[in-house]
Amino acid sequence: MEKLKMHSPDLTEQNIDRIAELFPQVITETLDADDNPARAIDFDALRQELSDHIVEGPQERYQLDWPGKRAAAFAANAPIAKTLRPVREESVDFDTTRNLFIEGDNLDALKLLQESYLGKVKLIYIDPPYNTGHDFVYDDDFAESSADYLARSGQKSVTGDRLVANTEANGRFHSDWLSMMYPRLKLARNLLRDDGVICVSIDDNEVANLVKLCEEVFGADNHLATFIWKSKSGGANDSGEVAVDHEYVVCFSRTNSGSALGLDPGAVATTSYSNEDEHGRYALERLDKQNLQYSASLDYDLVGPDGSIYQLRHRDPSRPNAVWRWAKERVERDIDRLVFKGGHVYTKNYEKEGGKPRSLLVDERFGRTRTGNTEVRELLGGSYFDNPKPTKLLSAIATIAASDDAVVLDFFAGSGSLGQAVMDLNAKDGGSRRFILVQLPERTPDGSDARNAGFESIADVSRKRLGVVGSNIRSSLTGQQTDVGFRTLKVDSTNVADVLRSPADTAQDTLPAFEDSIKPGRTGEDLVFQVMLEWGLDLSLPIKAGVVAGCPIFDVDDGMLLACFNCAITTDLVKGLASRQPLRVVFRDSDFESDTARINAEQIFKELSPATELRSF
């Protein structure tokens, strides 16, 4: 029976696996911190494989660099022994909602989400610290060694806020901000779908560095736009010689798929729809596209209605990297939308409501900073946040970048504006968008309006806002089911106890204390969520408690996963679970009476439910 790892995935090992598939000759061996053999990359050999000339040493190249960059990259890949613990009392509609509110360090949270939401997020929007000299940034302490980092991130409990003031007097003013953003963007990229988009709000202080950083992480070709948002209505009193009344929204796509952004319903169409058929007005667009990454699946011959053969000329210097925009399967499916004329193939692009998004977000429909302040004050009775983003802006971004059933992520959640925007959009159009918000439990300042109102942390204020918004939507809708809840999860140390002791440190009378590998105070539901993370299951799946053969069990999504803890594993229990033919089952090692009982359980599943995957911890 395979053992669960009970820690976040080791991204370094996964990256080595990918490189080994492409270049097995660059894989070598080294010794790890415990002097055990371990795989490693011969980087000189890898550089040679990727070069068309002899590589003799480090080469100068065009790149963004800063002190601490390598340590920041390492921090993105280093595994952590942490988990997400459910908190029902701070949730709304815990059993039925598909939305998540995660409280904790967003670097940890992004690592924990890597398997459950890999390639599933359509839109990431973040509003990180602007690095104005007055902001706080995450103190990730990348200067420490890898061994110290793993020790610190592995078994220690939460030690409080990890924010430090990043003043302009700091000699690493820009470097600290870049080191904070770099690993988070690298991890965020993994979560995006192929047509996914990330949008980052920023101001003049770091917009140039942010664009270069995103070009490195996402690719320069995937820079969709840097929108300019009119954040103030005028009369700004900023220090300096210019009154600044705008901010930026930097947008990158996961891949250069050409379908990352949709139309903006409020924009005026600029395309000329000069043709018309029974389906409506349409414009023609060449099916072959230049300057795209070549793919063999998009290079095939087309046969026209008259039998003519239409071939790509991707090797013609005048048409570099030309490929069809549609795969062959789509051409066969949507052949009625093709037009063959003049030796070329065109697609019919039918007129839709709206037009291409415009780079200037200046209309009142995008809101202003004061709009965001007003929203919070009207909802909660006080101005508890500094310049929260208006939901008008975030609704506009979500409309053009996320489908009506998309997963949307904000790992600098702040006031929870994105969560409200998603709820409002769903209530308006009947969509089923889902949000994942991540917010550090940053303490509200002593004497602040938020503290005086009883809010201990920013996360508390955010949850209160989401609860009020949900309640308002619920009371205003009749007969429409809109998800206005959220499932609260908190980043915490792993549920598994640290029982690694040397024989000399373990007395005979202490042995019973180490039989159970689970930390005191951890519930069965805590264990279920850690197992869901381990197996890469969606953390919003429904979870039901039940009883089989007198033992309590947890049933995730009607047999997606059955979990049994704190109960002696009998033959009747195993047969009862196997009869349900679940996809996965997990037990605790300590619940087996002996190795024989474990082998017997495996044999029963082989006979009654051979497709079930069994694991234990």
N, C-alpha and C positions, 0 to 999 in steps of 0.2 A: 504494500500500500504506500503510495507516494506521499512524502511529507510536504506540508505547506512551508513556504519560505518565511512568511509573516513579516516581510519588509518590502519597501518599494523596489521596483525593478532596477537592476544595475545597468544603467544606460551605456556605460563604458563597455561592458561585456557585449551588449547588443550591437554597438557600433563595430567592435572587433569582429563579431560574427559576420556583419555585412561586408566589411573590408576583406575578410578571409575568403568570402565567396568570389569576390572579384579578383583579388590578388593574393592567392595562397602563398606565393613566394616571399611576401613581406612579413609573414608571421614568424615570430621567434619566441624564445623563452627568456624569462628573467626570474628573479626571486622576489616574493612579496615581503611584506613587513615581518612575517614570521619565518622567513627563509624557506618557504615552500615554493616549488616551481609554479610559475604562472605564465599564461600567454601574454605576449606583448607585440607591439608593432615596431618593425625596423623602419623608422621614419626616413632615413637616408634612402633605403631601398624603395619606399613608397614614393618619395619625391622623384626618384629616377623613373619609376613606372609612369608617372604623370607628366614627364618632361620629354621634349623632343630633342634634347641635347644632353651632354654629360653634365651632371650636377656635381659640383665640387664643394659647395658650401652654401650658407644662407644667401639668398638672392634678394635684392631690393625689389619691392613691389608696391603697387597702389593698394593701400589698406588703411583702415582706421585702427590706431593702436593707442594704448595708454598703460600706465603702470598698474599692474594687477589684473590684466586681461586674462592671462593664462590661469590664474587662480580662480577667476570668475567662471571660466569655461569648465574648469574641474568641478566647481560647485554645482553646476547644472547636471553633471553625470553621476556624482557621488550618491550612492543609495543611502536611505535613512531607515531606521527601525522605528517608524511611527505609524499611526493609524488615525482613522476618523471615527469618533465616538458619537452616537446619536444622542440628542437631547430633546426628548419629547415635550418637556414643559416649556421650551422656548421655541416650539414649532407651531405651525398652523396647518391643520388637516394632515398630520404626519402620515397617516395610513393611505391617503389617496392622492396627495400632491405629487407632481413630477418635478417641482422646483427645489433647488438646493441652496441653502445659506451656510457657508463654511466659515467658521471662526478660527483664525489662526494665521500664522506666517504664510504668505502666499507662495513663497518658494517651496515650502514643505507641501502645501496643498497641491501645487502643480505637479510635484513628483508623485504624490499619492493618486492623482487622477490619470496618470499616464496610460494605464492599461484599460481602465473602465471607459475612458472617453477618447482613446486614440483614434484620430481621424473622424470624429463625430460632430465637432463644433462648427457651425456655419459662420458665426460672427463672434469675434472677440472685440470688445470695446473696453479700453482702460483710460483712466484719468490719473496718471501717476504724479508724484511730486514734480513740480515744474523747475525745481532747483533755482529758486530766485535768490538764495542766500538766507532766506528765512524759513525754508521748508525743512521737514524732517525726512531723512531717508533711512532705509533699512540698514542696520548694522550687521552685515553678514560675516564680518571678520574673516575675509578671505586671505589674510596674511598668515593664518595659522597653517600648520602642516596638514597633509591629508589624514594622517593618523589621528591628530588632535581633532580635526573636523569631524571625522566619523565617530569618534568617541563622544564628542559634544552633541552631535545630532542623533546619536543612537538611543541612549537610555535615560537621558536626563529629562526631568519634567519641565513644564513651562516655567520660565524664570522671570516673566514680566515682559513689558514692552521692549522691543528690539529696535527702537527708533533713536536716532541721534541727530542733532542739529548739524546741517551742512552749510556753514557760513562761508562767505566769499573769502574770508581770511584763511580758510583751510587750504594748505598747499596742494591737496588732492581734490579740490572743489569739483572739477568736471570728472576726474577719474573715479571718485567714489560713486557719483551718480551713474556713470556708465557701467561700473562693476555691479551696481545694484540692478540695472535694467537687463544687462546681457544674459545672465542665466535664465531669467524669467521669460524673456522673449524666445530663447532657444527651446525651452520646455513648452511654451505656448504654441509654437509652430507645429509640434507633434500632434496637438489636439485638433488642429484645423482639418476640415474636409478638403478634398482636392480643389473644390470651388470655394473654399473658405476665405474669409477676409478678416484682417485685424485693423482696427482703427484706434489711433492713439491721440488723445488731446494733449497739446503742448503749447508753450509760448516761445517768444524769441530767444530765451536764454539757452535752450537746448535743441531747438528744432533742427539745426544743421547737423548736430551730432546724432540726433534720433534718426534722421533720414539715412545717414551713413551706416548707423548701427543696424537698421532694418534691412538695408541693402545687403549687408553681410549675412544676416540671418535668413532672410527670405529670398534674396536675389534681386539685383538691380532691375531686371526685366519685369519683376512683379510689383513694381511701384505703380499703383493705380492712380493716385492723386495725392496732393497735399491741399486739402480744402482750407479756405480762409473763412473763419466764422466771425461775424461781427458780434462780439461779446458785449459791447457797450453801446448805448444809444447816442453817446456824445457827451462832451463836457468832462472827459476823463482828466484827472489831475495827477497823472503819473509824474514821478520825478524825471528830469531829463528835458531835452529840448523838443521832444515830440510826444504828444498825447496819444498813447497806444489804445486803440479801441477794438482790436481784433486778437484772435488766437488761431491756432491751426488744428486740423485733424488730419494726421498722416495715415494714409491707408495703403496697405500691401495685401496682395493675394497669396495664397499658399502655393499655387502653381499658375502658370501662364495659360489658363484654360480658355480665356476669353468669355467666361460666363459668370464671373465673380459678382458683378453688380447688375442689378436690374434697373428698371426705369423709375424715375422719380415722378410720382403722380402729380406733383405740383409744378413740374417744369414744363416748359413749352417745347413740343417736339420740333426738332430741326431737320429731320429727315423728310425728303419729298416723296410722298406716297402717290406716284403718278400712274400706277396701274391698278386694276380692279378686276375681281372675279366674284363668283357667287359667295365667297367667304369674306369679302371686304376688300378694302384698299391695301395695296402692298408696294414695297420698294424691292428692287433687285440688288442682290449682293453676290459678288463672285464667290463660288464655292472653294476655289483654290486660294490659299493665303500664303503670302511670303513672310520670310523672316521669323518663322516659328521653328521650335525645336523639331528636328526631323524625327518621324516615327514611322516605322514600316507599316503599322496598322492603318495609317492614313495615306498610304501610297498604293493605289490600285487603279485598274482601268475601269472606265465607265462606258456603258453602251447606250447611245442615244436612241430615241424613238425610231429613227430611220436606219439604225444599225451602225451608225458612225461610232468609232472608238475615240474616247476622250482620255488622253494620257497626261499625267503630270510631267512637268519639265523641271524637276527639282535639281537636276544636274546642270541646267542651263545657267550660266553666270548672270544672265539678265534677270533671273527669277530665283534668288538664293533661298534654299530651304523651303521651297514651295510644297505644301501638303494640302489635302482636302480638309476642310473644317469639320466635316462629318465623317464618322466611321462608316464602314460599308453597310453595317447592319441598319444604321439610321437611314442611309440612302435608300435601301430596299424598303424600309417601313414608310418613309415619307416621300416616295418618288413623285407624288402629285405636287409637292412643293418645289420641284426642280424645273428650271427652264433651260433648254438647250438652244442656243442661238449664237451666230457669229463665231463659231468655233470655241465657245466658252460655255461653262455650266454656271447657272445662277440659282440662288435660293430665293423663295418668296418670303420676305419679312413683312408680316401683316401689321397694320397699324394698331398700336396699343395706346391705352390711356397714359398720358404723360410723355416725358422725353428723357434724354440722357441727363444724369445728374450734372449740375453746374458746379464749377470749382469755387464760386463765391456763395457762401451761405449767409446772405445778408438780409433776406426777407424776414419780416416779423414772425413768419411761420416757423423759424428755427429757434426762436426765443432769444433771450439775453441772460446775462448773469443775474440781473435783478429778478427775472422770471423764476429762476431756480430758487432764489432766496424766498420769494413770495410763496412758492409751492410748499416749501418746508414749514414756513411760518403758519400758513393756513391749515396744514395738516396736523401739526404738532403743537401749535400755540407758542412757538419760540424760534429764534434764529440760532439753531444749534450747530450749523456748519458754515465754514468759510467758502463762499462762492460755489455752491453745488451746481452741477450742470442741470439745465432745464430739461424736462422730459420731452419738450418739443424737439430739441436738437437730437436727442437719442432716439426718439420715435422716427424721425426722418432718416437717420442712419440705419436703423433696423429695417425700415421699409425698403430701402434700396439694396441692402446687403444680406437680408435674412428672409427666407421663405416663411410661410405662415405656420410651418411645423418645425422650425429650426431650433437647435440648441444654441443659446447665446450665453457667453461667459464674460464676466467682469471680475478680475482678480485684484483690482483696487476699488472695491465697491463703494467706499465712503458712505454717502448718504443713502445709497440704494436707488438712485435715480433710474438706472437701467432696469431694475426689477419692476419699478412702477411703470416704466414705458412699455415693457413687455405685457404686463397685466392690462394696461389701457388698450394696447393694440389688439390683444385677444378679445377683449370685451367689445371692441368696435367692429372687428371683421369676423369674429367667430373662429379665429385661428387657434392653434395649439402650440404656440412657441413655448419653450421652456428656458428658464434662466438658471445659471449657476453663479452665485455671488460669493466672493471671498473677501473677508475683511479682518484685519488684525484687531484684537481686542484692545486697541489703544485707549488708554484712560482719558476721560474727559478732564480738562484742566480744573484744578481747584478754584472754586468761586465762579466758574462759568455758568451761563444759563442752563446748559445741559446738566451739569452736576447738581445745580440747585433744583432742577426738575426731577432729580432722582436717577439720572442715567449715569452708570458707572463707566461705561465705555462707548466708543463710537459704534461698535457692533450692536449694542443695546438700542441706540437711537435708530439705527438702520432697520432693525427688526420691527421696532415700534411703528416706523413709517410704513413698512410693507403691510403690517397688520391692519393699520387704519385704512390704507388704500384698498386692501382686499375687502374689508368690511363695507366700505362705501360702494364698491363695485357690486358686491353681493346684494346689497339692499336696493340698488338701482336696476338690476336686471331681473326679469321675470321669465322663467321658462328657458333661459339660456345657461348652459353649464360652462362656466369659465373657471379655470384653475387659478385661485387667488391665495393658495397656501404656499408653504415652504417647509422643507424638512431641514432642521438645523443639525449640523454635524460640527464637531470641534476637533481640531488637530491635537493629538496627545501622543504620549509615548506608547510604544507597542503594548498590546495586552499580554504578551509573553514575558514572564519573569526572567531576569538574568540569573540563571542557576549554574553558570560556569564557575566551578570552584575546583581548585586543585585538591588531591587527596589529603595533603597536609593541613589544608584549611577547613576540612569537613570532619566534624566529630561524629561519632556513631549516633549520639542522641539527636543530632540535627538532620539526619537523613530523611525522616518522614516529611519534614518541611519542604523538601525539594522534589517530592513525588509529583506535586501538582505544578505544572509549568505556567499557570495563569496567575496574574497578579491579583491580590486581594481587592475586592470592590468592583471588579469587572463583571458585567452582566452577560447573560447569554446573547442579548441583542448587540452588545459591544463586539462579541466574538463573530456574530453573523456579518457585521459590516466589514470587519477585517478580512474575513474569508471572501466576501464579495470583491474587495479590493484585490486580493490575491488572485482570484479567478478572472478579474477584469469584467465584472458584471456592472450594469448600470445601477448606480446607487439610489435611484428613485423607484426601483422596482417594488411592487407591493410585497409585504412580508406578513404572513399569517402565523399565529401560534396555534399549535395543535397537540394532540396526544396520540401516540402509537404504542400499543402493547404496554400501556401504563406509563410511558416515558414522554416528557415534554419535547416537542420538536419545533423547529422553525421551517416554514415552507415559503421559499422565495419564488414568486411568480408561477405558482401552480406547478411545481416540479422542476423548475430551472435549477433549484438547489434545495436539498433537504439537509438540515443541520441538527445534530443531536448532541447535547452537552449535559454533563452532570447526571448521568443515569447509567447504570450497569448495562452493558450491551449483551443482550440475550439473543438466543436463536429466534424467538418470536418477534423481537424488535427488528432484527435484520430482515426477516422474511416479510414483515409488515411494510418496511421501507422499500424493499426490492419489488414488492407487488405493485407499487405505484409507478414503477419504471421511470424514476427521475433521471434527469441528465447528469446530476452531480449529487454526491453525498459526502459529508464530512463528519468525522468523529474526533473525539479526544483520545489520545493514546492511553491516558490514565483510566479511561472507562472500560478498557478491555481487561478481562480477568487474567489473560495470559496471551502469549504469542499464538497458542493454538486457537484461541477464540478469534484472534485477528485473521488468521488463515481461514478459519471456518466462515467468517463473514465474507471474505473475498470469494470463496467458493460458492456461497449462496447467491451472490450477485452475478457470478458468471453463469449460473444456471437459470436464474429468474429474470435478470435484467442485465444482459451482457454489455449493453451500450453505456451503462452508467459508469461515470468516472468517480473513483473512490480516492479520498485523501484523508489524512489525519494530521494532528499536530500535538 
